[in-house]
C-alpha cells in the first residue's frame, strides 16, 4: 500500500543554497516515490523557482521566503491538509524547527542532521545566532515524544541528552552514489600539474576553515614540499576573511580560491587530491568525506561529532584532535610524504564508501515510516 507523505524542508534540491540536507531529502524521497508512495515536498520559494514543479516524481511546492518560511508553515500546512489527505508528515529539522507536533495530529517523523549548539555564534551575528540557538533549546519541548531519525550516532546521542526518547530514535546513515563518485578509471588523465590538498564544501565561518590554513602553514615550515598547493572550492560568504587570513600567513599563490565548481570539475578535484580536508568542529555527518572516499581519496578531518563517524581513522584517512593545529599539520605531512600510504588509504576509503548507499538509506527510512503508521511503535 502506498502512503501519501508530506515532506517539509527549508529548501529543495534546485535551490541556489541547497546543501547536504537537500541532497539527503531528494535522494531518499525520490526512491520512496519509486517504491510506490506519493511525496509532496513543501519548501521555501526562491527567485526564479516556480511555485509548483515535479522533480523525479516528487511534487515540489514552494511557498514563503528563505528567511520567513518557518512563519508561513502553519498556513501552508492548513491549506495542504484541507485540500488532500496525507498519511504522515516528515519534518526535516535544519536550523529552525517547524513545530509540526503543535500544528497537526497526523503521525510525524522528524529528521535530524545536526544541531549547531554554540557553534552558531561563530557563524552569525549575535542576534541571529541567539535566535537559532534558542530555537534549538526548544527542541526537547517540541519533539520529546516524537519518532525521530538521525544521520549519525553522535547526533542521536545529542538528542537523547537533550531529552528525546532513545527508543524513538533510529540512526540511518546517509548514502553515497559510488558510481558517480568513483576512482579515476583505467587510462584516465590522472594527476597532472602540482599536487594539492583540497577543501570542498560550504565556505562558512563556523566550519573553522582558518584551521586548514594554519595547519598548512605549520606543515610547510615542518618540511611539506614547496610545490604542494591548497585548493579551496565551494560557495559561501567567508572568502573575504579567509583571503585576509592567507595574506597574514604570507601565502600568495600557494592557496587558491576556486569558488563554485561544476560537477565535472568537482569529480576531477576529488579524484586527484592528495587528501580532502575537513576542519569543522561539528557536523551531522560528512557527505564530502564520503564523496572523497568513494573516489579513493583519503580524508584528513577533525575528530569532531559527526565527522568522526564518516572517516575510519588510520584506515581510510586520519582524524586530528579538534582544534589542534599541530596534530592537523602532522597528519598532512604523513599523507603527503608517502605515495604508498595514500594508495593504501585510498583503497580502504573506496571499500568503506561502498558500504553506504542511498538505496539502503531510503529502504530504512521507508521501513521506519511503515512501522510508525502500521505498528504505531
Residue pairs with C-beta under 8 A, 6 or more apart in sequence:
2 36
2 37
2 38
3 37
3 38
3 87
3 88
3 369
3 373
4 37
4 38
4 40
4 84
4 85
4 86
4 87
5 29
5 32
5 37
5 38
5 39
5 40
5 86
5 87
5 88
5 90
5 369
6 40
6 42
6 77
6 80
6 81
6 86
6 88
6 89
6 90
7 25
7 29
7 39
7 40
7 41
7 42
7 58
7 90
7 92
8 42
8 43
8 73
8 77
8 89
8 90
8 91
8 92
8 98
8 100
9 21
9 22
9 25
9 41
9 42
9 43
9 92
9 94
10 21
10 43
10 44
10 66
10 69
10 92
10 94
10 95
10 96
11 17
11 18
11 19
11 21
11 22
11 43
11 44
11 46
11 66
12 18
12 22
12 25
12 26
12 41
12 43
12 49
12 55
12 60
12 62
13 22
13 23
13 25
13 26
13 55
14 49
14 53
14 55
14 60
15 22
15 43
15 44
15 46
15 49
16 46
17 66
19 202
20 113
20 174
20 284
20 285
20 287
21 92
21 94
21 113
23 287
24 111
24 113
24 151
24 174
24 287
25 41
25 92
25 111
26 55
26 56
26 58
27 175
27 177
27 358
27 361
27 362
28 358
28 361
28 362
28 365
29 39
29 41
29 58
29 90
29 362
30 55
30 56
30 57
30 58
31 358
31 359
31 362
31 363
31 366
32 39
32 362
32 365
32 366
32 369
33 39
33 56
33 57
33 58
34 57
35 362
35 366
37 366
38 59
39 57
39 58
39 59
40 58
40 59
40 61
40 80
40 86
41 58
41 59
41 60
41 61
42 61
42 63
42 73
42 76
42 77
42 80
43 60
43 61
43 62
43 63
43 69
44 62
44 63
44 64
44 65
44 66
44 69
45 51
45 62
45 63
45 64
45 65
45 66
46 62
46 66
49 62
50 62
51 61
51 62
51 63
52 59
52 60
52 61
52 62
53 60
53 62
54 60
61 76
61 80
63 69
63 72
63 76
64 71
64 72
64 73
64 76
65 72
70 96
70 97
70 98
73 98
73 99
73 100
73 103
74 103
77 89
77 100
77 103
77 104
80 86
81 104
81 106
86 106
87 106
87 107
87 373
88 106
88 107
88 108
88 109
88 369
88 372
88 373
89 100
89 104
89 106
89 107
89 108
89 109
90 108
90 109
90 110
90 111
90 369
91 97
91 98
91 100
91 108
91 109
91 110
91 111
92 111
92 113
93 110
93 111
93 112
93 113
93 139
93 143
94 113
95 116
95 132
95 135
96 132
96 135
97 135
97 138
97 139
97 142
97 143
99 142
100 108
100 110
101 108
101 142
101 143
101 146
102 142
107 147
107 372
107 373
108 146
108 147
109 146
109 147
109 148
109 149
109 368
109 369
109 372
110 143
110 146
110 147
110 148
110 149
111 148
111 149
111 151
112 148
112 149
112 150
112 151
112 155
112 156
112 159
112 284
113 150
113 151
113 155
113 284
113 285
114 151
114 152
114 155
114 282
114 283
114 284
114 285
114 305
114 306
115 136
115 139
115 155
115 158
115 159
116 123
116 132
116 133
116 136
116 206
116 282
117 133
117 136
117 158
117 282
118 133
119 206
119 281
119 282
120 129
120 132
120 133
120 206
121 129
121 133
122 205
122 206
122 208
123 129
123 204
123 205
123 206
124 132
139 159
139 162
139 164
140 162
140 163
140 164
143 164
144 163
144 164
144 165
145 165
145 168
146 164
146 168
147 168
147 368
147 372
147 377
148 159
148 164
148 168
148 169
148 170
149 169
149 170
149 171
149 172
149 365
149 368
150 156
150 159
150 169
150 170
150 171
150 172
150 284
151 171
151 172
151 173
151 174
151 284
151 285
152 171
152 173
152 284
152 285
152 305
152 306
152 309
152 310
153 171
153 309
154 284
154 305
154 306
154 308
154 309
155 284
155 305
155 306
156 169
156 171
158 305
159 169
160 166
160 169
168 377
170 364
170 368
172 361
172 364
172 365
172 368
173 285
173 309
173 356
173 361
174 285
174 287
174 290
174 356
174 358
174 361
175 356
175 357
175 358
175 359
175 360
175 361
175 362
176 287
176 290
176 291
176 294
176 353
176 356
176 357
176 358
177 294
177 358
178 294
178 350
178 353
178 354
178 356
178 357
180 267
181 267
181 270
181 290
181 291
181 294
181 295
181 353
182 294
182 295
182 296
183 271
183 295
183 296
183 346
183 350
184 190
184 271
184 272
184 295
184 296
188 271
190 272
191 272
192 272
194 227
194 228
194 229
195 225
195 227
195 228
195 229
195 274
195 336
196 228
196 229
196 230
196 231
196 272
196 273
196 274
197 212
197 216
197 228
197 229
197 230
197 231
197 273
197 274
197 275
197 276
197 277
197 300
197 332
197 336
198 230
198 231
198 233
198 269
198 270
198 273
198 275
198 276
198 277
198 292
199 209
199 212
199 230
199 231
199 232
199 233
199 234
199 276
199 277
199 278
199 279
200 233
200 234
200 261
200 266
200 269
200 270
200 276
200 288
200 291
200 292
201 207
201 234
201 278
201 288
202 234
202 235
202 236
203 209
203 232
203 234
203 235
203 236
203 237
203 238
203 239
203 242
204 236
204 237
204 238
205 238
205 241
206 280
206 281
207 238
207 279
207 280
208 279
208 280
208 281
208 302
208 323
209 232
209 238
209 242
209 279
210 241
210 242
210 245
211 279
211 302
211 323
211 325
211 328
212 230
212 232
212 277
212 279
212 328
213 230
213 242
213 245
213 246
213 249
213 251
213 255
214 249
214 325
214 328
215 279
215 320
215 325
215 328
215 329
215 332
216 224
216 230
216 254
216 255
216 329
216 332
217 249
217 250
217 251
218 325
218 326
218 328
218 329
219 329
219 330
219 332
219 333
219 336
220 226
220 254
222 329
222 330
222 333
223 333
224 332
224 333
224 336
225 336
228 274
228 336
229 253
229 254
229 255
229 256
230 254
230 255
230 256
231 255
231 256
231 258
231 269
231 273
232 242
232 255
232 256
232 257
232 258
233 258
233 259
233 260
233 261
233 266
233 269
234 259
234 260
234 261
235 259
235 260
239 257
239 259
242 257
243 257
246 255
258 269
261 269
267 295
270 276
270 291
270 292
270 295
270 297
271 295
271 296
271 297
272 297
273 292
273 297
274 335
274 336
274 342
275 292
275 297
275 298
275 299
275 300
275 317
275 332
275 335
275 336
275 342
276 288
276 289
276 292
276 297
276 298
276 299
276 300
277 299
277 300
277 301
277 332
278 286
278 288
278 289
278 299
278 300
278 301
278 302
278 307
279 301
279 302
279 328
280 301
280 302
280 304
280 307
281 302
281 304
281 322
281 323
282 304
282 305
282 306
283 304
283 305
283 306
283 307
284 306
285 306
285 307
285 309
285 310
286 299
286 301
286 306
286 307
286 309
286 310
286 311
287 310
289 299
289 301
289 307
289 310
289 311
289 317
290 310
290 353
290 356
292 298
292 299
292 349
293 299
293 311
293 316
293 317
293 349
293 350
293 352
293 353
294 349
294 350
294 353
294 354
295 350
296 346
296 347
296 349
296 350
297 346
297 349
298 316
298 317
298 318
298 335
298 342
298 345
298 346
298 349
299 310
299 311
299 316
299 317
299 318
299 349
300 317
300 318
300 319
300 320
300 328
300 331
300 332
300 335
301 307
301 308
301 310
301 311
301 317
301 318
301 319
301 320
302 308
302 319
302 320
302 322
302 323
302 328
303 313
303 319
303 320
303 321
303 322
304 322
307 319
308 319
311 317
311 318
311 319
312 348
312 352
313 319
315 345
315 348
315 352
316 345
316 348
316 349
316 351
316 352
317 335
317 345
317 349
318 331
318 334
318 335
320 327
320 328
320 330
320 331
321 327
334 341
335 341
335 342
335 345
371 377
